[in-house]
Amino acid sequence: MLIDAAVLRAADAPYAIEPVELADPGPGEVLVAIAGTGMCHTDRLGRVPGDLVAKPVILGHEGAGVVAAVGPGVAGVAAGDPVVLSIDSCGTCANCRSARPGNCRDMAALNLTGVPVDGTPRATGPDGAAVHNRWFGQSSFATHALASARCVVPVPVPGDLPLEILGPLGCGVQTGAASVLVSLGVRAGDSIAIFGAGAVGLAAVLAARVAGATVIVAVDRHAGRRELARELGATHALDGADGDLAARVRAIAGGEGVQFSLDTTAVPEVVSAAVASLRTTGVCGLAGLGAPEYRLDATLLLMGRTVKGIIEGDAVPQTFVPRMIELWRQGRFPFDRLVRTYPLAEINRAEADALSGEVVKPVLLPS
């Protein structure tokens, strides 16, 4: 079928809306008419020079929409079902079988190249050349996505929550919320410092409030994001540009430090501060992406602190996405306050607004 898609043809090129011929769904595939798709920081990997992400490519991995058709062997969804699209995974490796799809053995191959594992083109441009459409198993910057069935999360949609803004629940919002509720296991009375108040960090603030944490410190350089963090449940908000963040966080937590910290920035100095903010038995989660290495004080780790990497909050999307929707229904998880919508045709403006910090979570509407 012929669709419209935002195609990236080079790392330094603007997105261009182009007609693309999309194949019918094959075995294990689901065709989804996209209602809306979030723009995530991870989509910036398409702009990293080199051949990590094949070009031309359709990016986008926070899609939401309605199933249009299913391929052979697909069970659990049917045409007309509302769905959110999340990460792809093999479903058979030891980590997938242990409810850790974000740590799938084939995570990079299935999600980060844009190319089907078997190399068979599933989409072509007007010139007949392949357009890669397997980014995170979905490539949802388009009117339709041909998604892996492993990406698909059926969702109950409350009548007053538009389907088009649910997409970020499949990645960015899930990563922040599940990092707190699943991976770190924050409980009532705990303390946490969250470094970076973008979509992931603010979702973590929302989740920390849901968990009942009594000290929730948000750290960011943007005054507007610090203010929003307070409105969403942070008990304290610190300017990331100020000196000795770790000492300030420890002082807020009574001098000994917080039980948990979460870094969403991948900035080495910030990660060091996140670890140094912990009490001696504390745990720091690393959910940011981008830095090649970190330098940590070995003494801090020797004294009982733990550092762990986190992908997608260590959540299973098929159970955690509906959980977030139910929390929203109860008025306890207003993730919609992070969202600003744009027509798909304005994808380049949405990207610029996200980079400048003007908007927390752009959501693109193909219609």
N, C-alpha and C positions, 0 to 999 in steps of 0.2 A: 504494500500500500504506500501511497505517497503522503509524506508528513512534512511538517516544517520543523527545523531544528536549528539551534544556535551552534554553529560549527566553529571550532578553533583549528586553524590551519597551520599556525606557527606559534611558538611560545610567546613571541612579542607582538602578535597580531591581535586586532580586536576580534571579538566574536562577530560572526555574520549569520544572519537568518537565511537559511538555504533550503530548497526542496531536497528531500532525501527519500529514496525508495527503500522501504523497510520490508524485510522478509516476513512471511507468515510465521506464527509461533511453531517451533519444532518441539521435539521431545524435551520435557522439563522446562519449557518456556511459557511465559504469560505475557500477553499483549495488554498494556494498560494505557487507557486514555488519560493523559495527565491533566489534573485539575490545577495543581500548583507544585512547585519544586523549590526547596530552599537552596540558597547558595552558601556553601560551607568553605571554611578556610582551606580544607584539604583539596578543594577544586583548584587551588592555586598551584598544586603540583604540576598541572598542565602547563604552567608558565615557567617551570624550571628548565633552563637550557639542558639539552641532552636528549637521550632517547628513552627515558623512563616511561613516558606516556607517548604512545604512538600518535602520529598526526596523519591526516586530519582526524579529529575526534569530537564526539559529542560528550561533554562532561555532564555533571549533575548527578547527585546521589542521595537526594532527600525528596524523592518524588512521592506524590499522593494522587490518587485518582480512582478510576472505575475500571474493572476488568472488562476488556472488550472481547477477548478470546483466549482460550488456553490450548496448549499443545498436547500431544499424546503423553499419557502417563501422569498428567498433573491432577492431583486430588486436593480437596480442601478449599478450593476457590472455583467460582464459576462466573460466567459473563454477568455483569451487573453488580458484582460485589465491590463495595468500597474497600480500598487497600492503602496501606503505607508501604513504601519500599525502603528496605534497609540494606545491610551489607550482604555480600554473597559468601558462601562457605561450602565446603565439600559435603559435610554431613556425615562423613564416615571415618575421619581420622580420630585419634584418641582424644584430642581437645574438643572437637565437635561433639563426640559422644559423651563428654564430661560437661556439657552445657557451657562451653567456652568457644562459641563460633568466631569471636573476634580474634582468637589465637589459632584459627584454623591453619593447618600445615600448609595449605595452598593460598593463604590470605593474599599475598602479594600478586600471585599470578591471576587470581580470580578478580581482584579489585583494582589494582594499581597500574595496569598497562593499557586498559581500554580494548584489548584484543581478546576474542574468544580463545579459550584454552586450545581448541582444536585448530585455530587459525583460519576457520572458514568465515569469510565476510558475510555479515548479516544485514548490511546497509550499504547503499551506493549513492554517490552524488550524481549531478546532472551529466557529468562526463563518463559515467560508468565505473569510475574508480571507487575503491572501498573507502567508506567512512567508518571509522572505528566506533562501535556503540556498545562496548561491554565495560564501561567505567563503573566500578562497584556493582557489576552485574546488572546495570539498568540504564545508564546514560539518559537521564531524565530532563535535560535542558531541551525539551522538544514537546510537540503536541502529543506524541505517543512514545512509549518505551517498550522495548522487547526485553523483558526482565527474566532473570533466572527465578524459577519457582522458589528457591531457597531465600530469595530477597523479600518475598511477598508476605505481608502481615495483614490478614483480614481484620478489619476494625469495626466496632459498633460506633456509628457516628451520631452523636446527639444532634437533634434538629437545629439547635442554636449555635453549633460550632461548624463553620464552613469547612468542608473537606479540603479545600485548597491550601489551608494553612497547617495541615497536619504533617506535611512532609518532614520538617525539621525534627519531629519526634523519632525519625528513623536513624538519625546520626548525631547531629550536634547537641540537641536537647537531651537525647538519650545518653550521650557520653557524659554530660555534666551530671545529670540526675542519678544515673546508675553508678557513676563513680562514688557518689556519696552513699546511696542506699544499698548497693550490691557489693561493689568491690571493697570499699573502705568499711562498710557496715556501721555507719554513724548511728548512734542511738540517743535516746532522750537523755539530756544532761551533758552530752559531750561538747567539746570545743573543736572548732575547725577554722582554718584560715585558707581562703581561696584566692589564688594569685592569678589575676586576669579576669576582668568582668565583661568579656564578650559573651556570645551565646552559650558556650560551654560553661563558663564561670558563673553566669547568672542563673543558668539552669541548676547548677550545683547549689547556689544560694537558696533557690526555691526548695530543693530537695532537703537541704539541711534544716530548713524551717519545718518541713513535713516530718522529718525525723525527730524533731524536738530538741535540737542542739541549743544550748543556752548561750554560747558564745559563737558568733558567726562573723568572721572578719573578712571583708572583701578588699582587695588591693588592686588598684588600677590607676593609670595616669590621667584618664579622662574624667573630668569633674562630673559630667552628665551621667556617666556610667556608675560612678560612685553613688550619686544621688539615687539612681534607679535601683542600685543594689540595696540601699537602705529601705526604699519603698517596698522591695520584694522580700525583705526579712533579715538583711544583714544588721547585726547589732552595732558594728563598727565599720567604717570605710576609711582606708588609708590611701594617700597619694603615693603611687609607686615611684615617683620621682624623689621623694623625701629620703633622707639618709637612714641607715641602719634599720631596715624594715624588720629584721628578725627580732631585734631588741624591743621594738615597739609592739610587735605581736606578743612576745613573751610577757611584756608588762601588762597588756590587756588581759592576758590569761593568768594573772596573779603572780607573774614572775617566773613560773616554771615552764611555761610554753603550752601550746595547744596539743591535744591528743592526735589530731589529724591536720594535714595540710594537703592541698591539691594545687598543682601547677598546671595551668592551661596555656602558658606563654612559650615554653621551650627556650626561654632566654637563660643562658647559663648562670648569670648572677642572680636572677630571680629564683631559679631552682635551688641554688645554694642557700638563699634566704629562706625558702620554703622548708628546707631540711633543718636549718638552724632555728626555726621557729618552734620546733617540736619539743615536747617534754621527753624524758629519757626513754619512755616506752612508745613514743609516738610513731605514726605511720604517715609517710608522704607519698601521695599518688602522683605519677607523671602522666598527664593526659595530653600534653602539648606535642607538637610535631614540628621538626625543622632543624634543631641543633645537632651537629655531628657528634658532640661529646660534652660531658659535664665533669667538673672538678668538684669533689666533695671532701669535706673534712673527715678523715677516717676516724678520728676520735669520737665524733658525733655518732657514727654508726657502731663503733665498738661499745658505746655506752647503752646500746639497746634500741636505737632508732632503726626504722625499716624504710627502705625506698622500694617502690614497686611500679612497674610500668602498667598502664591501663589502656586497653583498646575497647572502645564502645561501652565503657563502664563495666566490662565483664558480664554484660547482660545477654539474655536470649531475647531478641527483638519480639518474637511471637508472643511472649508473655509480658515483657516489660512495657511495650508500646501501649497495649490496652490498659495496663496499670496506670500509666501517666494520664490517659484519657479519663479514666475514672476519677483520679485525683483532681483533674480540671473540673469535671462535673460537680465535684463536692466543693468547688471554690477554693481549693488548697494548692493549686498548681497553675497559676495564670501565665503560662508560657506565651500566650498570644500577645502579651505586652512587649515581647521582644521583637515582634514581627512588623515589617513594613513591606507592602506588596508593590510590585512593578509589573508592567506588561513584559512578556518575554522579549519583545522587540527592544526594550530598554535595558537589556542585560549588561551592556557596558557601563551605563550610568549606575546600575545597582552595584556592580563590582567596585567602581570608584567610590561610591558612598560607604561601602563596607570597609574598604581600605583606609579611608579617612577617619573612620570611627563615627561618622554621622548616623549610621544605622547599625543596629546590632545584628539582626537576621533578615536579609533580603529574601523575599519569596517571589518567585517569578510565575506569572499567570499566562499560560500559552494562549488563552482565548482573548 
